[in-house]
Amino acid sequence: MEQRERELAAHDKSFGNGLLRQQIAAVAAGLAKFVEAGRFEVRKFDLPHIGRILLTDEYLFLTPYSEAHGRHSRVYQYGRGDTYEMFSRFFNMAWKDSEDRIVSPIAPDEG
């Protein structure tokens, strides 16, 4: 995360002071209220912050980040096939490895 923050700071002065970490924490906190064991989980990963991967049952949406903001990066869509299967395998390995970093659900009276 620190490396990605440095990349962003080179293009945007609002970064470089932990803003990226705060943004990720805010997204995780926002999703925590929807967590249901066995149905919907949120996990933190220990992986390089080089892009966004959205994997559905049918498609892979891949956004490799440039050094600038992710919003300026292209999104690639892949249906089932070799690329989809490779990223699905990668995601499943990372998911299994992140079992100790599950974001806890927010109790109804907390959120």
N, C-alpha and C positions, 0 to 999 in steps of 0.2 A: 504494500500500500504506500509505503514511504517513497519508493521509486516512482510509482505512478503520480504521486503528489508532486514530486520534483518536476516531472515532465509537464504536468498541468501548470505549475507555477511559472514555467518559462513562457507560457502563452496567456496566463490569466493571473493577475496580481492577487486575486482573492484566495488563491491556493498557496500552499507552502507553510501553513500554520496549523495543520491538522483538520482542515475543512473536509477533505475527502473521507477521513475516518468518521467524522461527525455525520456526514451525509449517509454513509453506509449504515451506521448505527441507527439513524432516524428511520431509514427504510425497513431495517429489521424490526425495530420497535413497532412501526406501523403495521407490519405483517403479523406480528406476534398475536394480535387479537383474533386472528383467523386460524391459528394453529389448532388442529384436532388430531390427537394421536392416531396413527394409522390411516389418516385421510389427507392431512395437509401439514407438512413440516417445513421449517425454515432452518437452514444450517449455515454456519460460517465455514469458509474454506480457507485453507492455507495454500493458495495458488498464486502465481504471478497475475497481476491485474493488467492483462493485455487485451481484453476484449469482453464482449458480452455473448453468452450462449443461452439461447432459449430453445429448449427441446420439448416438443409435444409428441403425441403418439404418432403423428404423421409427418411432421416437418422439423427441420433444424433451421433456426435463424441465427446467423453468426455475424457479429459486428466486431471485426478486429479494429482495435483503437489505433489511431495515429498518435503522434505525440500531443496533438491538440485535443479538444473536447470530444467525447464520444458522439455527441450530436452531429459532429461534422464527419463522422465515419460512415462508410457504406454498410448496408445490411445485405447479406447474402442468404438466400433461401434455398434449402436442399430438401427434396423429398426423400423417401426411403431409398437407400442405395449405399455405396461404399463410404461416402463422406458422412452420411447420417449415422451409419453403424459405427464408424470409428469414433465420432463424437459421443454417441450414446454409450459406448464402452468406456471412454474417458470419463464421462459424467458419472457413470455408475461406480467406477473406481474411486473417484473423488468423494462421491456421496457416502460410500461405505467407510472411507477413511475419516469422514467428518462426524461420525456418530457421537463423539465426545464434545461436539460443538453445536448441539441442537439449541435453537433459540426457544426458550420456555414460553408457553402460552401465557397471556395476560388473564388473570382472573376477572370475571365479569364486573366486579366492583372496582377493579383497577383501571379499566379502559373504557 
